[in-house]
């Protein structure tokens, strides 16, 4: 049903994740990032509330493994959840419950963790971790390469229809929050969207912080 990766950029301190699924609007439910705190994927039979709850635990100073333990221990229906966490030091943790759907897998690497369920094969998460670790450039680009590697490795057992890319930098709102909510080739469409958005990204931050210095994009009336 889903494959994803959460990550920290050691150079910038940014946090982000990518995700794709056969379900519609997967990123709306499963992608959670917070500036200076961490990133969380809450997936499989999803409880979206677990994302903010884990970020709260990280914000309180718990490590990724300790935050995950505090949220999962004794929680009702936790066997149906798959959770990926990365904290401000780059530590990661994964929970894959006994009721995770179909063929599932997980992998951890430096500053990143990947997981999936209803996969074409169990090596998809490892392919994502390896692609992220070997990629260079902006965190958004590295995440996209990881998602594309997951698809190339087999992805989900069936066709995917939605995908998302989300990154938190230093502000209270996401630096990147791109979603394809229902399409025949959502990862390819997300790549196109990212390639369009990336050159304009810094300007949108500048528009928020100092609109007097914000550049124009040639929209009628915007001079």
C-alpha positions as CSV (number, residue, x, y, z in Angstrom):
1,X,0.0,0.0,0.0
2,X,2.8,2.4,0.8
3,X,6.6,3.0,0.6
4,X,8.3,6.0,2.2
5,X,11.5,7.4,3.6
6,X,12.2,9.9,6.4
7,X,15.4,11.8,6.6
8,X,17.5,14.6,8.2
9,X,20.0,16.7,6.3
10,X,23.1,16.9,8.5
11,X,24.4,19.9,6.6
12,X,21.3,22.2,6.9
13,X,19.3,20.6,9.7
14,X,16.3,20.2,7.5
15,X,13.9,17.3,7.9
16,X,11.8,15.7,5.2
17,X,10.1,12.6,3.8
18,X,8.8,11.2,0.6
19,X,6.0,8.7,0.2
20,X,3.9,7.0,-2.4
21,X,0.8,4.7,-2.3
22,X,-2.0,3.1,-4.2
23,X,-4.4,5.0,-1.9
24,X,-5.4,8.6,-2.7
25,X,-3.8,11.6,-0.9
26,X,-1.3,9.5,1.0
27,X,0.9,12.5,2.1
28,X,-2.1,14.3,3.6
29,X,-2.4,11.5,6.2
30,X,1.1,10.0,6.6
31,X,3.7,12.8,6.2
32,X,4.8,14.7,9.3
33,X,7.7,17.1,9.7
34,X,8.7,19.8,12.2
35,X,11.5,22.3,12.0
36,X,14.3,21.6,14.4
37,X,12.6,18.5,15.7
38,X,12.3,15.6,13.2
39,X,10.2,13.8,10.6
40,X,7.7,10.9,11.0
41,X,5.9,8.6,8.6
42,X,2.7,7.1,10.0
43,X,1.4,4.5,7.5
44,X,0.0,1.1,6.8
45,X,-3.5,1.2,8.4
46,X,-2.9,4.8,9.3
47,X,-3.5,6.8,12.4
48,X,-2.5,10.3,11.4
49,X,-2.6,11.4,15.1
50,X,0.6,9.4,15.7
51,X,2.7,11.7,13.6
52,X,2.2,14.9,15.6
53,X,2.4,12.8,18.8
54,X,5.8,11.4,18.0
55,X,7.0,14.9,17.0
56,X,5.9,16.2,20.3
57,X,7.9,13.5,22.1
58,X,11.0,14.4,20.0
59,X,10.4,18.1,20.8
60,X,10.5,17.2,24.5
61,X,14.0,15.9,24.0
62,X,13.4,12.1,23.5
63,X,15.5,10.3,21.0
64,X,13.8,8.6,18.0
65,X,14.0,5.1,19.7
66,X,12.7,6.4,23.0
67,X,10.0,8.5,21.4
68,X,8.8,5.5,19.4
69,X,8.8,3.3,22.5
70,X,6.8,5.9,24.5
71,X,4.1,6.1,21.8
72,X,3.8,2.4,20.8
73,X,4.1,0.7,24.2
74,X,0.7,-0.5,25.3
75,X,-1.2,1.5,22.6
76,X,-4.4,0.1,21.3
77,X,-4.2,-1.2,17.6
78,X,-0.5,-0.5,17.4
79,X,0.0,-3.9,15.6
80,X,-1.7,-2.3,12.6
81,X,0.7,0.6,12.3
82,X,4.0,1.2,10.6
83,X,6.0,4.2,11.9
84,X,9.3,5.7,10.8
85,X,11.1,8.3,12.9
86,X,14.2,10.5,12.5
87,X,15.3,12.9,15.2
88,X,17.5,16.0,15.4
89,X,20.7,14.0,15.8
90,X,19.9,11.7,12.9
91,X,19.0,8.7,15.0
92,X,16.2,6.7,13.5
93,X,13.6,4.1,14.7
94,X,11.0,2.0,13.0
95,X,7.9,0.1,14.2
96,X,6.3,-2.4,11.9
97,X,3.4,-4.1,13.7
98,X,2.3,-7.8,13.5
99,X,-0.7,-6.8,11.3
100,X,1.2,-4.8,8.7
101,X,-0.3,-5.6,5.3
102,X,1.2,-8.0,2.8
103,X,4.9,-8.2,2.1
104,X,6.6,-5.5,4.1
105,X,10.2,-4.3,4.7
106,X,12.2,-1.7,6.5
107,X,15.8,-0.3,6.4
108,X,17.8,2.3,8.2
109,X,20.8,4.3,7.1
110,X,22.8,7.4,8.1
111,X,20.2,10.1,8.9
112,X,17.4,8.1,7.2
113,X,14.9,5.3,7.5
114,X,12.6,3.7,5.0
115,X,9.7,1.3,5.2
116,X,6.8,-0.1,3.2
117,X,4.0,-2.5,3.1
118,X,2.2,-4.5,0.3
119,X,5.6,-4.2,-1.5
120,X,6.6,-5.9,-4.7
121,X,9.6,-7.2,-2.8
122,X,11.2,-6.7,0.6
123,X,14.3,-4.9,-0.7
124,X,12.4,-1.7,-1.8
125,X,13.3,0.1,1.5
126,X,16.9,-0.8,1.2
127,X,17.0,0.6,-2.3
128,X,15.6,3.9,-1.0
129,X,18.1,4.2,1.8
130,X,21.0,3.5,-0.6
131,X,19.8,6.0,-3.1
132,X,19.3,8.7,-0.5
133,X,22.7,8.1,1.1
134,X,24.5,8.3,-2.3
135,X,22.6,11.3,-3.6
136,X,23.9,14.8,-3.3
137,X,22.3,18.3,-3.4
138,X,19.3,19.7,-1.7
139,X,17.4,17.5,0.7
140,X,14.3,17.6,-1.6
141,X,16.3,16.3,-4.5
142,X,17.9,13.5,-2.4
143,X,14.4,12.5,-1.2
144,X,13.1,12.5,-4.7
145,X,15.9,10.2,-5.8
146,X,15.1,7.8,-3.0
147,X,11.4,7.7,-4.0
148,X,12.4,7.1,-7.6
149,X,14.7,4.3,-6.5
150,X,12.0,2.7,-4.5
151,X,9.7,2.7,-7.6
152,X,12.5,1.3,-9.8
153,X,13.2,-1.5,-7.2
154,X,9.6,-2.6,-7.6
155,X,7.6,-0.2,-5.4
156,X,4.2,-1.4,-4.3
157,X,2.9,-4.7,-5.5
158,X,0.1,-2.9,-7.4
159,X,0.0,0.5,-9.2
160,X,0.6,3.6,-7.1
161,X,-1.7,6.6,-7.5
162,X,-0.5,9.3,-5.0
163,X,2.8,10.7,-3.8
164,X,4.2,13.5,-1.7
165,X,7.4,15.3,-0.8
166,X,7.5,17.3,2.5
167,X,10.5,19.2,4.0
168,X,10.7,21.5,7.1
169,X,13.5,24.0,7.4
170,X,13.8,26.7,10.0
171,X,10.3,28.2,9.8
172,X,7.0,27.1,11.4
173,X,5.6,26.1,8.0
174,X,7.0,23.6,5.5
175,X,9.6,24.7,3.0
176,X,8.3,22.1,0.6
177,X,4.9,20.5,0.7
178,X,4.1,19.0,-2.7
179,X,1.4,16.4,-3.4
180,X,0.0,14.4,-6.2
181,X,-3.2,13.1,-4.8
182,X,-4.5,10.9,-7.6
183,X,-2.8,10.1,-10.9
184,X,-1.7,7.3,-13.1
185,X,2.0,8.1,-12.7
186,X,2.2,10.2,-9.4
187,X,6.0,9.8,-8.8
188,X,6.8,11.1,-12.3
189,X,4.4,14.0,-11.8
190,X,5.9,14.7,-8.4
191,X,9.3,14.9,-10.1
192,X,8.0,17.4,-12.6
193,X,6.4,19.5,-9.8
194,X,9.6,19.4,-7.8
195,X,11.7,20.5,-10.8
196,X,9.4,23.4,-11.3
197,X,9.2,24.4,-7.6
198,X,12.9,24.0,-6.6
199,X,14.2,27.1,-8.4
200,X,11.5,29.3,-6.9
201,X,11.6,27.8,-3.4
202,X,13.9,30.4,-1.8
203,X,11.9,33.3,-3.3
204,X,8.7,32.1,-1.6
205,X,10.5,32.2,1.8
206,X,11.7,35.7,1.0
207,X,8.1,36.7,0.1
208,X,7.1,35.7,3.6
209,X,10.0,37.3,5.4
210,X,10.4,40.5,3.4
211,X,8.0,41.0,0.6
212,X,9.6,44.3,-0.3
213,X,12.6,42.3,-1.7
214,X,10.6,39.5,-3.3
215,X,11.1,38.9,-7.0
216,X,8.4,38.9,-9.6
217,X,7.5,35.9,-11.7
218,X,5.9,37.7,-14.5
219,X,2.3,37.1,-13.5
220,X,-0.1,39.8,-14.9
221,X,-0.2,42.7,-12.4
222,X,2.9,41.5,-10.6
223,X,5.7,43.9,-11.6
